[in-house]
Amino acid sequence: MQRAWYRPTQFKPFPADRPELKEEEDEEGMRKTVEYIESLIDACVNKGIPPNRIILGGFSQGAAISLLTDLTSAKYGGKLAGIVSLMGYLPLADGYKIQDLRAKCGLPPTQGEVPCFLARDKKDQLIPARIWEGTLKKLEEMGLNRSAMDIHEYDDLGHSISAPVLGDLCTWMQRVVPKLED
């Protein structure tokens, strides 16, 4: 039994030598997951929480879907307080897949300045450095300035999180979520 939000692909440290060996990403599964995440955000908004006080984040695949939701959601793309990516990556980053999804949703070609907390371990055995670097590059291509990205690289965690990661995340959250008005 596979316990994933979408069918994962096998990341390799180096790209496949032949294009036909490259696995396709589960775009349909990811779109359905983004729609589900939108429904969860809808529930929060319906309870009176404004989108600019909501942070969407996750670990590994959850991180991937959080980034994808911010970039492709017609309802909430660019409108949340922030996005958290812990030991994750940006899916569908090859070519113009994300731009095509944005166009289908009626979104502009590039994204706004939603703050992002991006964390990885330098020796993450599941997310190779080339995937991490490709994620940062694609986020910049999508219009997100490095100044909006709070980038953290850790040592000796592998594909996990630790107290220092959570401490850095809490500090970032205090900075990006607007204060409640009295």
Wavefront OBJ file of the C-alpha trace (Angstrom):
o trace
v 0.000 0.000 0.000
v 1.370 3.367 -1.013
v 0.838 6.181 1.482
v 1.363 9.288 -0.599
v -0.718 12.195 -1.767
v 0.326 11.543 -5.328
v 2.466 8.964 -7.053
v 6.057 9.877 -6.179
v 8.934 9.578 -8.617
v 12.382 8.237 -7.875
v 14.785 11.175 -7.639
v 18.291 10.366 -8.716
v 21.411 12.386 -7.791
v 22.027 12.917 -11.504
v 19.548 13.318 -14.363
v 18.748 10.277 -16.500
v 21.172 9.749 -19.384
v 18.305 9.155 -21.768
v 15.070 11.185 -21.751
v 12.947 8.034 -22.096
v 14.223 6.876 -18.686
v 12.849 9.956 -16.943
v 9.690 9.268 -14.947
v 6.682 11.516 -15.499
v 5.262 13.352 -12.496
v 1.665 12.694 -11.457
v 0.272 16.057 -12.552
v -3.370 14.965 -12.289
v -2.867 13.634 -8.762
v -1.122 16.836 -7.732
v -3.907 19.014 -9.177
v -6.487 17.004 -7.221
v -4.419 17.439 -4.074
v -4.173 21.204 -4.662
v -7.980 21.296 -4.989
v -8.301 19.408 -1.697
v -5.903 21.844 0.009
v -7.996 24.717 -1.360
v -11.051 23.169 0.323
v -9.180 23.050 3.649
v -8.206 26.711 3.274
v -11.840 27.494 2.351
v -12.915 25.927 5.658
v -10.500 28.188 7.559
v -11.641 31.281 5.660
v -15.295 30.354 6.279
v -14.514 30.310 10.012
v -13.260 33.893 9.788
v -9.513 33.428 9.331
v -8.327 35.768 6.579
v -5.985 34.227 3.975
v -3.222 36.680 4.922
v -3.044 34.968 8.350
v -2.795 31.437 6.943
v 0.536 29.701 6.417
v 0.517 26.629 4.211
v 3.356 24.203 4.641
v 4.511 20.665 4.747
v 7.292 18.132 4.876
v 8.552 16.332 1.743
v 5.472 15.747 -0.450
v 3.506 18.160 1.739
v 6.156 20.779 1.033
v 5.890 20.090 -2.689
v 2.111 20.488 -2.659
v 2.349 23.671 -0.563
v 4.652 25.287 -3.119
v 2.505 24.070 -6.006
v -0.671 25.369 -4.340
v 0.835 28.827 -3.951
v 1.869 28.884 -7.594
v -1.238 27.354 -9.198
v -4.277 28.021 -6.991
v -6.691 30.455 -8.615
v -8.256 31.066 -5.177
v -5.238 31.394 -2.914
v -2.112 31.688 -5.059
v -0.121 34.660 -3.800
v -2.672 35.479 -1.071
v -1.479 33.517 1.964
v 0.765 34.761 4.781
v 3.489 32.351 3.752
v 4.556 28.973 2.430
v 6.713 26.433 4.283
v 8.762 23.798 2.486
v 10.585 21.408 4.816
v 12.835 18.933 2.997
v 10.733 19.361 -0.139
v 10.936 20.445 -3.739
v 8.862 22.143 -6.426
v 7.091 19.568 -8.586
v 6.304 20.100 -12.264
v 9.289 22.453 -12.465
v 10.533 21.193 -15.836
v 9.693 23.340 -18.823
v 6.530 25.408 -18.659
v 4.151 23.060 -16.817
v 3.560 25.469 -13.936
v 3.132 28.428 -16.280
v 0.600 26.382 -18.279
v -1.324 25.528 -15.096
v -1.281 29.208 -14.091
v -2.656 30.192 -17.497
v -5.455 27.588 -17.218
v -6.398 29.098 -13.832
v -6.371 32.651 -15.195
v -3.300 33.612 -13.143
v -0.593 35.996 -14.384
v 2.644 34.446 -15.716
v 4.575 35.149 -12.514
v 3.824 35.005 -8.802
v 3.863 37.726 -6.166
v 6.007 38.059 -3.083
v 4.551 35.470 -0.696
v 7.218 34.788 1.949
v 8.628 31.257 1.772
v 10.509 29.302 4.430
v 12.603 26.721 2.583
v 14.620 24.173 4.534
v 16.714 21.179 3.533
v 19.533 19.014 4.768
v 22.723 19.181 2.729
v 22.787 15.384 2.597
v 19.074 14.665 2.202
v 18.997 11.175 0.738
v 15.604 11.700 -0.955
v 15.915 15.228 -2.375
v 19.237 15.556 -4.254
v 21.020 18.916 -4.411
v 20.170 19.311 -8.123
v 16.433 19.080 -7.316
v 16.802 21.637 -4.485
v 18.764 24.025 -6.710
v 16.212 23.557 -9.495
v 13.441 24.445 -7.044
v 15.125 27.698 -6.028
v 15.812 28.593 -9.662
v 12.219 27.882 -10.738
v 10.803 29.927 -7.850
v 12.930 32.848 -9.033
v 11.758 32.296 -12.623
v 8.192 32.459 -11.316
v 8.898 35.952 -9.980
v 9.706 35.211 -6.342
v 12.685 37.291 -5.250
v 15.368 35.663 -3.126
v 14.557 38.325 -0.517
v 11.122 36.673 -0.051
v 12.773 33.268 0.434
v 14.089 32.430 3.884
v 16.487 29.643 2.878
v 17.963 27.279 5.459
v 20.369 24.404 4.899
v 21.170 22.067 7.763
v 23.734 19.350 8.436
v 23.229 15.755 9.547
v 19.419 15.588 9.463
v 18.925 13.485 6.367
v 15.283 13.578 5.325
v 13.903 14.675 8.701
v 13.421 17.751 10.877
v 14.877 18.781 14.221
v 14.495 21.320 17.019
v 16.744 23.877 15.246
v 14.572 23.627 12.113
v 11.407 24.152 14.155
v 13.021 27.038 16.043
v 13.952 28.782 12.792
v 10.457 28.121 11.442
v 8.770 29.608 14.542
v 10.926 32.729 14.306
v 9.971 33.110 10.635
v 6.262 32.578 11.376
v 6.289 35.310 14.028
v 7.707 37.652 11.423
v 5.332 36.904 8.525
v 1.918 36.425 10.150
v 0.305 39.825 10.696
v -0.518 40.766 14.276
v -4.145 40.604 15.342
v -5.786 43.957 15.730
v -7.350 44.707 19.130
l 1 2 3 4 5 6 7 8 9 10 11 12 13 14 15 16 17 18 19 20 21 22 23 24 25 26 27 28 29 30 31 32 33 34 35 36 37 38 39 40 41 42 43 44 45 46 47 48 49 50 51 52 53 54 55 56 57 58 59 60 61 62 63 64 65 66 67 68 69 70 71 72 73 74 75 76 77 78 79 80 81 82 83 84 85 86 87 88 89 90 91 92 93 94 95 96 97 98 99 100 101 102 103 104 105 106 107 108 109 110 111 112 113 114 115 116 117 118 119 120 121 122 123 124 125 126 127 128 129 130 131 132 133 134 135 136 137 138 139 140 141 142 143 144 145 146 147 148 149 150 151 152 153 154 155 156 157 158 159 160 161 162 163 164 165 166 167 168 169 170 171 172 173 174 175 176 177 178 179 180 181 182
